[in-house]
Amino acid sequence: MTGPIPQPRKPVILTVDDDPAVSRAVARDLRRHYGENYRIVRAESGPDALETLNELKLRGDTVAVFVADYRMPQMSGIDFLEEAMDLYPLARRVLLTAYADTHAAIDAINVVDLDHYLLKPWDPPEEKLYPVIDALLEAWRATGDRAVPHTKVIGHRWNERSW
């Protein structure tokens, strides 16, 4: 006799913000729109988020999107994303900030291959937050938890073996 088939766990959207009110608001807005298909996990510091990611990795969970605050006291959002990429290189990355800081945006793009730079406040989320996350989730689903296939070149066209 077989038991019920276990349901696969929902992919995770992880948010990191040191301000508890902002952390709750981001998680609330994400849960409201994506909670049916994704688990929304929040952390209030970069180190806490990395600890959570390690636990998720050990359980075999997948992470689809990181939403990280840029300015946090223990670890910047860029530093967090850089370390998080080692655990989940295919997860999409959003940097959330209250400051229109061009240098930070350029840094994030260059260091962590940032997918989106989003300014606070994101109200209304239907116009500012959800379209961004929708696009990133679509891109993530296109690759899922697998690497993009590569073409291996085994000979050059001018090589005798190529003819």
Long-range contacts (C-beta under 8 A, 24 or more apart in sequence): 9-39, 9-59, 9-60, 9-61, 10-37, 10-38, 10-39, 11-37, 11-38, 11-39, 11-61, 11-62, 11-63, 11-64, 11-140, 12-38, 12-39, 12-40, 12-41, 12-56, 12-61, 12-62, 12-63, 12-64, 13-38, 13-39, 13-40, 13-41, 13-63, 13-64, 13-65, 13-67, 13-133, 14-41, 14-42, 14-43, 14-49, 14-52, 14-53, 14-63, 14-65, 14-66, 14-67, 14-84, 15-40, 15-41, 15-42, 15-43, 15-66, 15-67, 15-68, 16-42, 16-43, 16-44, 16-45, 16-46, 16-48, 16-49, 16-66, 16-67, 16-68, 16-69, 16-72, 16-77, 16-80, 17-42, 17-44, 17-68, 17-69, 17-72, 17-96, 18-44, 18-45, 18-69, 18-72, 18-73, 18-74, 19-69, 20-44, 22-69, 22-120, 26-67, 26-96, 26-122, 29-122, 29-125, 29-129, 30-67, 30-129, 30-133, 33-125, 33-130, 33-133, 34-133, 34-137, 38-64, 38-137, 45-72, 45-73, 45-74, 45-75, 46-72, 46-74, 46-75, 46-76, 46-77, 46-79, 46-80, 46-83, 47-74, 47-75, 49-80, 49-84, 50-80, 50-83, 50-84, 50-87, 53-84, 53-87, 53-88, 54-87, 57-87, 57-88, 62-88, 62-144, 62-145, 63-87, 63-88, 63-91, 64-91, 64-92, 64-136, 64-137, 64-140, 64-141, 65-91, 65-92, 65-93, 65-94, 65-133, 65-136, 65-137, 65-140, 66-91, 66-92, 66-93, 66-94, 67-94, 67-96, 67-118, 67-133, 68-93, 68-94, 68-95, 68-96, 69-95, 69-96, 69-97, 70-95, 70-96, 70-97, 70-99, 70-101, 70-104, 70-108, 71-97, 71-98, 71-99, 77-108, 78-104, 78-107, 78-108, 78-111, 78-112, 81-108, 81-111, 81-112, 81-114, 82-111, 82-112, 85-112, 85-113, 90-140, 90-143, 90-144, 90-145, 90-146, 90-147, 91-140, 92-116, 92-136, 92-137, 92-139, 92-140, 94-118, 94-132, 94-133, 94-136, 96-120, 96-122, 115-139
